[in-house]
Amino acid sequence: MTSREHLKVRAVRAEQGGGVGIYAFFLYGADISRIADISRIRRDEQELKGFQRREIKDHVKDITAFLDSGPVLFPNAIILAMSPEVEFASARGRSPGNMCEVGDAGTLSIPIYPEGRRAAWIVDGQQRSLALAGAKDRSIAVPVIGFISDDLSTQREQFILVNKARKLPTGLINELLPEVNVLLPRNLAAKQLPSMLCEALNNDPNSPFHKLIRRESDTKDRAGIVTDNALIETMKASLKTPAGALGQFKHSGEGNDTAAMYDALLLYWSAVRDVFPDSWGKPPTESRLMHSAGIRAMGALMDTIMLRADAAPDKAAAVRATLSRLAPLCRWTEGSWDGLGMRWNEIQSTTQHITKLSDHLIHMERDLARAAT
């Protein structure tokens, strides 16, 4: 029986994060695809798998063209998460005097497995690795930083943190955020709870948004119609203030009442669905209620309506009654908005249009509430 083939390289080992092994080494560009898989984001039986976005073919093609243009400088490091199967052997011999003892030099041995079962996963640099695999020069020396972890949560955390300063698809970050526990930068931390609630709304059969929310892991034949970012931004705004429909359940230092937040979202958006049945569940091109602008505007109205309904004996009935008074004045699928001077399908996902529509709905609802008292 032959032993497993290994790729052996010279490397320097250091530690971070309480003893996690970090390795710096070089590989030929063509060897990256021999040892590392790309973990694509997808869903299997409601469980989120992987973390990488889909291949951007034009971007890969551009990098490959650059690599094929002649002798090139390509110092951008690939970051890998590596299985504990990877072995490191320290080099023997005395170290030079006055040496900065940050790392330990030696040999890194990486087992080679078939695609889909490899001992490393690309955390950062998937487009570059694909381009290197397709380049004419197979011997371009590429810097690699690898850390030992076969824990998917750790790999996702590193993927988000490494890429936070770069423009990644918003939907990809939104879908990954509920799956990580690392301390996140403030801008990402503010989206983590809304992203979790958004995921629950999409998966819950009792939710009005069940399977309607568009997620990065969706296949083309199962893509939702509501952008997750529209809902997430709505929740973020409601969480910012203690007077918000969700913010009232946010407790500093005592844990958040996420169950109460979710119940509030179910109650409000179920009422929206019931009051606007002909506008619900249609593509945004057919109904501006399901458009990002419509979701954001109705989300802005949520705080006002939900807090006023708190005193009602039947909160759900009170919310539906308020929305029913407003319904005849809304133009989600046809006609023009009185007071806005815009046809229903002229509303776009711009800050100006979202603000105008939100303010218009809030003012109309307040006027109707005054007239009803």
Secondary structure, 3 states (H helix, E strand, C coil): CCCCCEEEEEEEEEEECCCEEEEEEEEEHHHHHHHEECCECEEECCEEECCECCCCHHHHHHHHHHHCCCCCCCCCCEEEEECCCCEEEECCCCCCCCCCCCCEEEEEEEECCCCCCCCEEEEECHHHHHHHHHCCCCCCEEEEEEEECCCHHHHHHHHHHHHCCCCCCHHHHHHHHHHCCCCCCHHHHHHHHHHHHHHHHHHCCCCCCCCCEECCCCCHHHCCCEEHHHHHHHHHHHHCCCCCCCHHHCCCCCCCCHHHHHHHHHHHHHHHHHHCCCCCCCCCCCCCCCCHHHHHHHHHHHHHHHHHHCCCCCHHHHHHHHHHHHHHHCCCCCCEECCCCEEHHHCCCCHHHHHHHHHHHHHHHHHHHHHHC
